[in-house]
Amino acid sequence: MATLICYFRQDQKTDKNGEFMSEWNITYRGIVYPWHCDHMGHMNVMWYSSKFDEACWQLLATLGLHPSTFAEHGTGMAAVEQHIQYKRELHAGDALTIQSAVLDVKDKSIHMLHKMMHDASGQVAATTVVIAVHIDANVRKAIRLPDEVRERALKMNEREMSALQEICE
């Protein structure tokens, strides 16, 4: 866990242009619209979940888990656990980017980590960890991830964790 905490420091290493360095995948870019905001003037929690959900599907697609694949094989993915930490408020007009990483890969599940960045400041606005299980869509039971998906996810995890260690050193 100390490694993850290191990654979310506000004093991350930057490149020569002042951009935060990351080997993580960009899985979402968007804007906070006024209708995303609640009575307190900041983005409502339901929109954090929605944007993180889109990031999950983008990350799964990079691993080869597409809607067409699910339809062809009668499979799917189901989120079985999610933890969100809110770090800073986002307001109407704010641009944001979500970067995603594979934390862990099991026989039947993928653990994903997403960080939502406030583009103007480079600060982390929120993070979430999601555990998604590969399922047989007909019987609604967990099944083994396809070998090629597991291999891609393991390679992605290795690359991202190596980059994370470099940032923390």
Backbone as JSON Lines, residues from 0, in Angstrom:
{"i":0,"aa":"M","n":[0.82,-1.2,0.0],"ca":[0.0,0.0,0.0],"c":[0.86,1.26,0.0]}
{"i":1,"aa":"A","n":[2.04,1.21,0.59],"ca":[2.92,2.38,0.61],"c":[3.26,2.84,-0.8]}
{"i":2,"aa":"T","n":[3.41,1.9,-1.71],"ca":[3.72,2.24,-3.1],"c":[2.59,3.05,-3.71]}
{"i":3,"aa":"L","n":[1.35,2.65,-3.46],"ca":[0.21,3.37,-4.01],"c":[0.12,4.77,-3.44]}
{"i":4,"aa":"I","n":[0.37,4.9,-2.14],"ca":[0.33,6.22,-1.52],"c":[1.36,7.12,-2.16]}
{"i":5,"aa":"C","n":[2.54,6.59,-2.42],"ca":[3.58,7.36,-3.07],"c":[3.1,7.89,-4.42]}
{"i":6,"aa":"Y","n":[2.4,7.08,-5.17],"ca":[1.98,7.49,-6.51],"c":[1.05,8.69,-6.48]}
{"i":7,"aa":"F","n":[0.29,8.84,-5.42],"ca":[-0.69,9.9,-5.37],"c":[-0.19,11.17,-4.69]}
{"i":8,"aa":"R","n":[1.1,11.24,-4.44],"ca":[1.65,12.48,-3.88],"c":[1.42,13.62,-4.86]}
{"i":9,"aa":"Q","n":[1.31,14.82,-4.34],"ca":[1.11,15.98,-5.21],"c":[2.43,16.47,-5.81]}
{"i":10,"aa":"D","n":[3.57,15.97,-5.32],"ca":[4.87,16.42,-5.83],"c":[5.5,15.38,-6.75]}
{"i":11,"aa":"Q","n":[4.68,14.79,-7.6],"ca":[5.17,13.77,-8.52],"c":[6.22,14.36,-9.46]}
{"i":12,"aa":"K","n":[7.07,13.47,-9.98],"ca":[8.06,13.89,-10.96],"c":[7.35,14.38,-12.22]}
{"i":13,"aa":"T","n":[7.96,15.38,-12.86],"ca":[7.38,15.9,-14.1],"c":[8.43,15.86,-15.2]}
{"i":14,"aa":"D","n":[7.97,15.91,-16.45],"ca":[8.9,15.96,-17.57],"c":[9.35,17.4,-17.8]}
{"i":15,"aa":"K","n":[10.11,17.65,-18.87],"ca":[10.66,18.99,-19.1],"c":[9.59,20.04,-19.36]}
{"i":16,"aa":"N","n":[8.37,19.62,-19.73],"ca":[7.27,20.55,-19.96],"c":[6.4,20.74,-18.72]}
{"i":17,"aa":"G","n":[6.79,20.12,-17.62],"ca":[6.01,20.24,-16.39],"c":[4.83,19.28,-16.33]}
{"i":18,"aa":"E","n":[4.75,18.34,-17.28],"ca":[3.66,17.37,-17.3],"c":[3.99,16.2,-16.38]}
{"i":19,"aa":"F","n":[2.97,15.71,-15.68],"ca":[3.17,14.55,-14.82],"c":[3.51,13.34,-15.67]}
{"i":20,"aa":"M","n":[4.52,12.59,-15.25],"ca":[4.92,11.39,-15.97],"c":[4.11,10.21,-15.46]}
{"i":21,"aa":"S","n":[3.67,9.37,-16.39],"ca":[2.92,8.19,-16.0],"c":[2.95,7.18,-17.13]}
{"i":22,"aa":"E","n":[3.02,5.92,-16.76],"ca":[2.91,4.84,-17.73],"c":[1.47,4.32,-17.76]}
{"i":23,"aa":"W","n":[0.59,4.93,-16.99],"ca":[-0.78,4.47,-16.91],"c":[-1.54,4.83,-18.18]}
{"i":24,"aa":"N","n":[-2.6,4.11,-18.45],"ca":[-3.45,4.36,-19.62],"c":[-4.42,5.49,-19.35]}
{"i":25,"aa":"I","n":[-4.56,6.38,-20.32],"ca":[-5.62,7.39,-20.23],"c":[-6.89,6.7,-20.71]}
{"i":26,"aa":"T","n":[-7.88,6.64,-19.83],"ca":[-9.11,5.91,-20.13],"c":[-10.35,6.8,-20.17]}
{"i":27,"aa":"Y","n":[-10.18,8.08,-19.85],"ca":[-11.33,8.99,-19.92],"c":[-10.8,10.42,-19.94]}
{"i":28,"aa":"R","n":[-11.45,11.25,-20.75],"ca":[-11.23,12.7,-20.74],"c":[-12.61,13.33,-20.84]}
{"i":29,"aa":"G","n":[-12.82,14.36,-20.06],"ca":[-14.12,15.0,-20.11],"c":[-14.16,16.32,-19.37]}
{"i":30,"aa":"I","n":[-15.35,16.86,-19.31],"ca":[-15.62,18.16,-18.69],"c":[-16.72,17.97,-17.66]}
{"i":31,"aa":"V","n":[-16.65,18.71,-16.57],"ca":[-17.75,18.74,-15.6],"c":[-18.76,19.75,-16.11]}
{"i":32,"aa":"Y","n":[-19.96,19.3,-16.39],"ca":[-21.03,20.19,-16.86],"c":[-21.86,20.66,-15.68]}
{"i":33,"aa":"P","n":[-22.54,21.8,-15.82],"ca":[-23.34,22.32,-14.7],"c":[-24.34,21.3,-14.15]}
{"i":34,"aa":"W","n":[-24.92,20.47,-15.0],"ca":[-25.9,19.5,-14.52],"c":[-25.26,18.33,-13.77]}
{"i":35,"aa":"H","n":[-23.92,18.29,-13.75],"ca":[-23.21,17.29,-12.94],"c":[-23.06,17.75,-11.48]}
{"i":36,"aa":"C","n":[-23.38,19.01,-11.25],"ca":[-23.14,19.59,-9.92],"c":[-24.38,19.54,-9.04]}
{"i":37,"aa":"D","n":[-24.12,19.42,-7.74],"ca":[-25.21,19.35,-6.77],"c":[-25.47,20.71,-6.14]}
{"i":38,"aa":"H","n":[-26.29,20.73,-5.11],"ca":[-26.69,21.97,-4.45],"c":[-25.52,22.68,-3.77]}
{"i":39,"aa":"M","n":[-24.39,21.98,-3.6],"ca":[-23.22,22.6,-2.98],"c":[-22.25,23.16,-4.02]}
{"i":40,"aa":"G","n":[-22.6,23.0,-5.32],"ca":[-21.81,23.6,-6.38],"c":[-20.65,22.76,-6.88]}
{"i":41,"aa":"H","n":[-20.53,21.53,-6.44],"ca":[-19.46,20.68,-6.97],"c":[-20.04,19.41,-7.57]}
{"i":42,"aa":"M","n":[-19.21,18.7,-8.34],"ca":[-19.68,17.51,-9.03],"c":[-20.22,16.5,-8.02]}
{"i":43,"aa":"N","n":[-21.42,16.02,-8.29],"ca":[-22.09,15.06,-7.41],"c":[-21.43,13.69,-7.51]}
{"i":44,"aa":"V","n":[-21.48,12.94,-6.43],"ca":[-20.82,11.63,-6.36],"c":[-21.28,10.67,-7.45]}
{"i":45,"aa":"M","n":[-22.53,10.78,-7.9],"ca":[-22.99,9.86,-8.94],"c":[-22.19,10.03,-10.23]}
{"i":46,"aa":"W","n":[-21.69,11.25,-10.48],"ca":[-20.93,11.49,-11.71],"c":[-19.51,10.98,-11.59]}
{"i":47,"aa":"Y","n":[-18.94,10.99,-10.39],"ca":[-17.62,10.37,-10.21],"c":[-17.74,8.89,-10.58]}
{"i":48,"aa":"S","n":[-18.77,8.24,-10.04],"ca":[-18.97,6.81,-10.32],"c":[-19.18,6.57,-11.82]}
{"i":49,"aa":"S","n":[-19.96,7.41,-12.46],"ca":[-20.23,7.27,-13.89],"c":[-18.96,7.39,-14.72]}
{"i":50,"aa":"K","n":[-18.15,8.39,-14.43],"ca":[-16.92,8.61,-15.19],"c":[-15.91,7.49,-14.93]}
{"i":51,"aa":"F","n":[-15.84,7.02,-13.68],"ca":[-14.96,5.89,-13.38],"c":[-15.45,4.63,-14.09]}
{"i":52,"aa":"D","n":[-16.76,4.46,-14.21],"ca":[-17.3,3.3,-14.91],"c":[-16.87,3.31,-16.39]}
{"i":53,"aa":"E","n":[-16.94,4.48,-17.02],"ca":[-16.5,4.57,-18.41],"c":[-15.02,4.23,-18.53]}
{"i":54,"aa":"A","n":[-14.23,4.68,-17.56],"ca":[-12.8,4.37,-17.57],"c":[-12.56,2.86,-17.44]}
{"i":55,"aa":"C","n":[-13.37,2.2,-16.6],"ca":[-13.25,0.74,-16.45],"c":[-13.45,0.05,-17.79]}
{"i":56,"aa":"W","n":[-14.51,0.45,-18.52],"ca":[-14.8,-0.21,-19.79],"c":[-13.71,0.05,-20.82]}
{"i":57,"aa":"Q","n":[-13.12,1.24,-20.8],"ca":[-12.01,1.53,-21.71],"c":[-10.8,0.65,-21.37]}
{"i":58,"aa":"L","n":[-10.49,0.51,-20.09],"ca":[-9.36,-0.32,-19.69],"c":[-9.6,-1.78,-20.07]}
{"i":59,"aa":"L","n":[-10.81,-2.27,-19.82],"ca":[-11.13,-3.66,-20.18],"c":[-11.02,-3.86,-21.69]}
{"i":60,"aa":"A","n":[-11.41,-2.87,-22.48],"ca":[-11.3,-2.98,-23.93],"c":[-9.84,-3.09,-24.37]}
{"i":61,"aa":"T","n":[-8.95,-2.37,-23.7],"ca":[-7.52,-2.48,-24.06],"c":[-6.98,-3.87,-23.76]}
{"i":62,"aa":"L","n":[-7.65,-4.58,-22.88],"ca":[-7.24,-5.96,-22.55],"c":[-7.88,-6.99,-23.47]}
{"i":63,"aa":"G","n":[-8.78,-6.54,-24.34],"ca":[-9.45,-7.45,-25.27],"c":[-10.84,-7.86,-24.84]}
{"i":64,"aa":"L","n":[-11.36,-7.21,-23.82],"ca":[-12.72,-7.51,-23.35],"c":[-13.69,-6.46,-23.9]}
{"i":65,"aa":"H","n":[-14.19,-6.72,-25.1],"ca":[-15.1,-5.82,-25.81],"c":[-16.53,-6.34,-25.74]}
{"i":66,"aa":"P","n":[-17.52,-5.47,-25.9],"ca":[-18.91,-5.93,-25.95],"c":[-19.14,-7.02,-27.0]}
{"i":67,"aa":"S","n":[-18.47,-6.91,-28.14],"ca":[-18.65,-7.94,-29.18],"c":[-18.1,-9.29,-28.72]}
{"i":68,"aa":"T","n":[-17.02,-9.27,-27.98],"ca":[-16.45,-10.51,-27.43],"c":[-17.41,-11.13,-26.43]}
{"i":69,"aa":"F","n":[-17.99,-10.29,-25.57],"ca":[-18.95,-10.79,-24.58],"c":[-20.15,-11.42,-25.28]}
{"i":70,"aa":"A","n":[-20.66,-10.75,-26.32],"ca":[-21.83,-11.27,-27.05],"c":[-21.5,-12.6,-27.73]}
{"i":71,"aa":"E","n":[-20.33,-12.67,-28.32],"ca":[-19.92,-13.88,-29.05],"c":[-19.77,-15.08,-28.11]}
{"i":72,"aa":"H","n":[-19.26,-14.85,-26.91],"ca":[-18.95,-15.95,-25.98],"c":[-19.97,-16.1,-24.85]}
{"i":73,"aa":"G","n":[-20.96,-15.22,-24.8],"ca":[-21.95,-15.3,-23.72],"c":[-21.36,-15.0,-22.36]}
{"i":74,"aa":"T","n":[-20.4,-14.06,-22.35],"ca":[-19.72,-13.7,-21.1],"c":[-19.94,-12.23,-20.79]}
{"i":75,"aa":"G","n":[-19.38,-11.77,-19.71],"ca":[-19.46,-10.37,-19.32],"c":[-18.53,-10.1,-18.17]}
{"i":76,"aa":"M","n":[-18.54,-8.89,-17.71],"ca":[-17.78,-8.5,-16.53],"c":[-18.76,-7.86,-15.55]}
{"i":77,"aa":"A","n":[-18.55,-8.13,-14.28],"ca":[-19.41,-7.55,-13.24],"c":[-18.52,-6.95,-12.15]}
{"i":78,"aa":"A","n":[-18.78,-5.7,-11.82],"ca":[-18.07,-5.08,-10.7],"c":[-18.65,-5.65,-9.41]}
{"i":79,"aa":"V","n":[-17.79,-6.18,-8.57],"ca":[-18.26,-6.77,-7.32],"c":[-17.81,-5.97,-6.1]}
{"i":80,"aa":"E","n":[-16.88,-5.04,-6.31],"ca":[-16.43,-4.21,-5.2],"c":[-15.84,-2.93,-5.76]}
{"i":81,"aa":"Q","n":[-16.11,-1.79,-5.08],"ca":[-15.57,-0.51,-5.5],"c":[-15.37,0.38,-4.28]}
{"i":82,"aa":"H","n":[-14.22,1.02,-4.24],"ca":[-13.9,1.96,-3.15],"c":[-13.44,3.27,-3.78]}
{"i":83,"aa":"I","n":[-14.12,4.37,-3.43],"ca":[-13.77,5.68,-3.98],"c":[-13.25,6.56,-2.83]}
{"i":84,"aa":"Q","n":[-12.18,7.29,-3.13],"ca":[-11.69,8.32,-2.21],"c":[-11.78,9.66,-2.93]}
{"i":85,"aa":"Y","n":[-12.44,10.61,-2.3],"ca":[-12.58,11.95,-2.87],"c":[-11.47,12.81,-2.28]}
{"i":86,"aa":"K","n":[-10.66,13.42,-3.17],"ca":[-9.48,14.18,-2.74],"c":[-9.67,15.7,-2.85]}
{"i":87,"aa":"R","n":[-10.38,16.14,-3.88],"ca":[-10.63,17.57,-4.07],"c":[-11.9,17.74,-4.87]}
{"i":88,"aa":"E","n":[-12.54,18.88,-4.73],"ca":[-13.79,19.13,-5.43],"c":[-13.54,19.46,-6.89]}
{"i":89,"aa":"L","n":[-14.49,19.09,-7.72],"ca":[-14.51,19.49,-9.12],"c":[-15.76,20.32,-9.36]}
{"i":90,"aa":"H","n":[-15.64,21.34,-10.2],"ca":[-16.74,22.27,-10.45],"c":[-17.06,22.35,-11.94]}
{"i":91,"aa":"A","n":[-18.22,22.92,-12.25],"ca":[-18.64,23.09,-13.63],"c":[-17.53,23.78,-14.43]}
{"i":92,"aa":"G","n":[-17.22,23.22,-15.59],"ca":[-16.18,23.77,-16.45],"c":[-14.83,23.12,-16.28]}
{"i":93,"aa":"D","n":[-14.62,22.39,-15.19],"ca":[-13.33,21.73,-14.97],"c":[-13.12,20.6,-15.97]}
{"i":94,"aa":"A","n":[-11.94,20.57,-16.58],"ca":[-11.55,19.45,-17.45],"c":[-10.88,18.41,-16.56]}
{"i":95,"aa":"L","n":[-11.14,17.14,-16.89],"ca":[-10.56,16.07,-16.08],"c":[-10.11,14.93,-16.97]}
{"i":96,"aa":"T","n":[-9.14,14.18,-16.45],"ca":[-8.6,13.01,-17.13],"c":[-8.53,11.89,-16.12]}
{"i":97,"aa":"I","n":[-8.9,10.69,-16.56],"ca":[-8.75,9.51,-15.7],"c":[-7.65,8.65,-16.3]}
{"i":98,"aa":"Q","n":[-6.71,8.28,-15.45],"ca":[-5.65,7.34,-15.81],"c":[-5.91,6.06,-15.04]}
{"i":99,"aa":"S","n":[-5.66,4.94,-15.68],"ca":[-6.01,3.65,-15.08],"c":[-4.85,2.67,-15.13]}
{"i":100,"aa":"A","n":[-4.85,1.77,-14.16],"ca":[-3.82,0.74,-14.07],"c":[-4.44,-0.56,-13.61]}
{"i":101,"aa":"V","n":[-3.8,-1.64,-13.96],"ca":[-4.2,-2.96,-13.47],"c":[-3.4,-3.22,-12.2]}
{"i":102,"aa":"L","n":[-4.09,-3.33,-11.07],"ca":[-3.43,-3.59,-9.79],"c":[-3.09,-5.05,-9.6]}
{"i":103,"aa":"D","n":[-4.02,-5.93,-9.99],"ca":[-3.83,-7.35,-9.76],"c":[-4.71,-8.13,-10.73]}
{"i":104,"aa":"V","n":[-4.27,-9.33,-11.04],"ca":[-5.02,-10.21,-11.93],"c":[-5.12,-11.56,-11.25]}
{"i":105,"aa":"K","n":[-6.32,-12.05,-11.1],"ca":[-6.57,-13.37,-10.53],"c":[-7.12,-14.26,-11.66]}
{"i":106,"aa":"D","n":[-7.43,-15.5,-11.37],"ca":[-7.97,-16.4,-12.39],"c":[-9.28,-15.88,-12.99]}
{"i":107,"aa":"K","n":[-10.14,-15.29,-12.14],"ca":[-11.47,-14.88,-12.59],"c":[-11.73,-13.39,-12.46]}
{"i":108,"aa":"S","n":[-10.77,-12.65,-11.94],"ca":[-11.03,-11.22,-11.68],"c":[-9.83,-10.33,-12.02]}
{"i":109,"aa":"I","n":[-10.15,-9.07,-12.2],"ca":[-9.16,-8.03,-12.44],"c":[-9.4,-6.91,-11.43]}
{"i":110,"aa":"H","n":[-8.33,-6.48,-10.77],"ca":[-8.4,-5.36,-9.83],"c":[-7.84,-4.15,-10.56]}
{"i":111,"aa":"M","n":[-8.66,-3.11,-10.68],"ca":[-8.27,-1.91,-11.42],"c":[-8.17,-0.72,-10.48]}
{"i":112,"aa":"L","n":[-7.21,0.14,-10.75],"ca":[-7.05,1.38,-10.0],"c":[-7.19,2.53,-10.99]}
{"i":113,"aa":"H","n":[-8.01,3.5,-10.65],"ca":[-8.22,4.67,-11.5],"c":[-7.96,5.92,-10.67]}
{"i":114,"aa":"K","n":[-7.32,6.9,-11.29],"ca":[-7.17,8.2,-10.63],"c":[-7.73,9.27,-11.56]}
{"i":115,"aa":"M","n":[-8.57,10.11,-10.99],"ca":[-9.21,11.21,-11.71],"c":[-8.4,12.47,-11.42]}
{"i":116,"aa":"M","n":[-7.87,13.06,-12.49],"ca":[-7.01,14.24,-12.35],"c":[-7.75,15.51,-12.77]}
{"i":117,"aa":"H","n":[-7.59,16.56,-11.99],"ca":[-8.06,17.89,-12.36],"c":[-7.01,18.44,-13.31]}
{"i":118,"aa":"D","n":[-7.36,18.61,-14.59],"ca":[-6.35,18.92,-15.61],"c":[-5.61,20.23,-15.36]}
{"i":119,"aa":"A","n":[-6.3,21.28,-14.92],"ca":[-5.67,22.58,-14.76],"c":[-4.6,22.58,-13.68]}
{"i":120,"aa":"S","n":[-4.82,21.86,-12.59],"ca":[-3.87,21.87,-11.48],"c":[-2.97,20.64,-11.45]}
{"i":121,"aa":"G","n":[-3.39,19.56,-12.14],"ca":[-2.63,18.32,-12.08],"c":[-2.87,17.54,-10.8]}
{"i":122,"aa":"Q","n":[-3.78,18.03,-9.96],"ca":[-4.06,17.37,-8.69],"c":[-5.02,16.2,-8.87]}
{"i":123,"aa":"V","n":[-4.85,15.21,-8.01],"ca":[-5.76,14.08,-8.0],"c":[-7.07,14.53,-7.35]}
{"i":124,"aa":"A","n":[-8.17,14.37,-8.08],"ca":[-9.48,14.75,-7.55],"c":[-10.14,13.58,-6.83]}
{"i":125,"aa":"A","n":[-9.91,12.36,-7.32],"ca":[-10.49,11.17,-6.7],"c":[-9.75,9.94,-7.22]}
{"i":126,"aa":"T","n":[-9.83,8.88,-6.44],"ca":[-9.3,7.59,-6.86],"c":[-10.35,6.53,-6.6]}
{"i":127,"aa":"T","n":[-10.27,5.45,-7.34],"ca":[-11.15,4.32,-7.05],"c":[-10.42,3.02,-7.36]}
{"i":128,"aa":"V","n":[-10.71,2.03,-6.58],"ca":[-10.26,0.67,-6.83],"c":[-11.52,-0.15,-7.12]}
{"i":129,"aa":"V","n":[-11.49,-0.87,-8.24],"ca":[-12.64,-1.67,-8.66],"c":[-12.17,-3.11,-8.86]}
{"i":130,"aa":"I","n":[-12.94,-4.04,-8.32],"ca":[-12.71,-5.45,-8.59],"c":[-13.83,-5.91,-9.5]}
{"i":131,"aa":"A","n":[-13.43,-6.4,-10.69],"ca":[-14.4,-6.88,-11.68],"c":[-14.17,-8.37,-11.9]}
{"i":132,"aa":"V","n":[-15.27,-9.1,-11.99],"ca":[-15.22,-10.55,-12.16],"c":[-15.74,-10.91,-13.55]}
{"i":133,"aa":"H","n":[-15.05,-11.83,-14.2],"ca":[-15.46,-12.35,-15.5],"c":[-16.55,-13.39,-15.25]}
{"i":134,"aa":"I","n":[-17.69,-13.25,-15.94],"ca":[-18.82,-14.14,-15.66],"c":[-19.37,-14.81,-16.92]}
{"i":135,"aa":"D","n":[-19.99,-15.95,-16.71],"ca":[-20.84,-16.58,-17.72],"c":[-22.17,-15.83,-17.61]}
{"i":136,"aa":"A","n":[-22.53,-15.11,-18.66],"ca":[-23.71,-14.25,-18.6],"c":[-25.02,-15.02,-18.5]}
{"i":137,"aa":"N","n":[-25.01,-16.28,-18.91],"ca":[-26.24,-17.06,-18.85],"c":[-26.54,-17.58,-17.45]}
{"i":138,"aa":"V","n":[-25.53,-18.09,-16.77],"ca":[-25.75,-18.65,-15.43],"c":[-25.32,-17.71,-14.31]}
{"i":139,"aa":"R","n":[-24.73,-16.56,-14.7],"ca":[-24.32,-15.54,-13.74],"c":[-23.34,-16.08,-12.7]}
{"i":140,"aa":"K","n":[-22.37,-16.84,-13.16],"ca":[-21.33,-17.4,-12.29],"c":[-19.96,-16.94,-12.79]}
{"i":141,"aa":"A","n":[-19.04,-16.75,-11.86],"ca":[-17.68,-16.37,-12.21],"c":[-16.99,-17.49,-12.97]}
{"i":142,"aa":"I","n":[-16.27,-17.1,-14.03],"ca":[-15.5,-18.05,-14.82],"c":[-14.09,-17.49,-15.05]}
{"i":143,"aa":"R","n":[-13.19,-18.36,-15.44],"ca":[-11.8,-17.98,-15.69],"c":[-11.71,-16.96,-16.83]}
{"i":144,"aa":"L","n":[-10.83,-15.98,-16.64],"ca":[-10.54,-15.02,-17.7],"c":[-9.86,-15.75,-18.86]}
{"i":145,"aa":"P","n":[-10.11,-15.35,-20.09],"ca":[-9.4,-15.95,-21.22],"c":[-7.88,-15.76,-21.04]}
{"i":146,"aa":"D","n":[-7.11,-16.77,-21.43],"ca":[-5.66,-16.73,-21.25],"c":[-5.02,-15.49,-21.87]}
{"i":147,"aa":"E","n":[-5.45,-15.11,-23.08],"ca":[-4.84,-13.95,-23.74],"c":[-5.15,-12.65,-22.98]}
{"i":148,"aa":"V","n":[-6.3,-12.57,-22.36],"ca":[-6.66,-11.4,-21.54],"c":[-5.8,-11.37,-20.29]}
{"i":149,"aa":"R","n":[-5.67,-12.51,-19.63],"ca":[-4.82,-12.6,-18.43],"c":[-3.38,-12.2,-18.75]}
{"i":150,"aa":"E","n":[-2.86,-12.68,-19.88],"ca":[-1.49,-12.35,-20.27],"c":[-1.32,-10.86,-20.49]}
{"i":151,"aa":"R","n":[-2.26,-10.23,-21.22],"ca":[-2.2,-8.78,-21.45],"c":[-2.28,-8.02,-20.13]}
{"i":152,"aa":"A","n":[-3.19,-8.44,-19.27],"ca":[-3.37,-7.76,-17.98],"c":[-2.13,-7.9,-17.1]}
{"i":153,"aa":"L","n":[-1.53,-9.07,-17.1],"ca":[-0.3,-9.27,-16.31],"c":[0.85,-8.43,-16.84]}
{"i":154,"aa":"K","n":[0.99,-8.33,-18.16],"ca":[2.03,-7.49,-18.75],"c":[1.79,-6.02,-18.42]}
{"i":155,"aa":"M","n":[0.52,-5.6,-18.51],"ca":[0.18,-4.22,-18.19],"c":[0.48,-3.92,-16.73]}
{"i":156,"aa":"N","n":[0.13,-4.85,-15.86],"ca":[0.39,-4.69,-14.44],"c":[1.89,-4.56,-14.18]}
{"i":157,"aa":"E","n":[2.68,-5.4,-14.8],"ca":[4.13,-5.38,-14.61],"c":[4.71,-4.05,-15.06]}
{"i":158,"aa":"R","n":[4.3,-3.57,-16.24],"ca":[4.78,-2.3,-16.77],"c":[4.4,-1.13,-15.86]}
{"i":159,"aa":"E","n":[3.14,-1.12,-15.41],"ca":[2.66,-0.02,-14.59],"c":[3.3,-0.01,-13.21]}
{"i":160,"aa":"M","n":[3.49,-1.17,-12.62],"ca":[4.1,-1.23,-11.29],"c":[5.58,-0.88,-11.36]}
{"i":161,"aa":"S","n":[6.25,-1.2,-12.47],"ca":[7.66,-0.79,-12.66],"c":[7.75,0.72,-12.74]}
{"i":162,"aa":"A","n":[6.85,1.34,-13.5],"ca":[6.84,2.79,-13.62],"c":[6.53,3.43,-12.27]}
{"i":163,"aa":"L","n":[5.63,2.82,-11.52],"ca":[5.26,3.32,-10.2],"c":[6.46,3.3,-9.27]}
{"i":164,"aa":"Q","n":[7.24,2.24,-9.29],"ca":[8.42,2.15,-8.44],"c":[9.43,3.22,-8.8]}
{"i":165,"aa":"E","n":[9.6,3.51,-10.11],"ca":[10.54,4.57,-10.53],"c":[10.09,5.92,-10.0]}
{"i":166,"aa":"I","n":[8.8,6.18,-10.03],"ca":[8.27,7.46,-9.54],"c":[8.52,7.61,-8.05]}
{"i":167,"aa":"C","n":[8.43,6.52,-7.32],"ca":[8.54,6.56,-5.86],"c":[9.98,6.59,-5.36]}
{"i":168,"aa":"E","n":[10.93,6.31,-6.23],"ca":[12.33,6.3,-5.79],"c":[12.9,7.68,-5.68]}
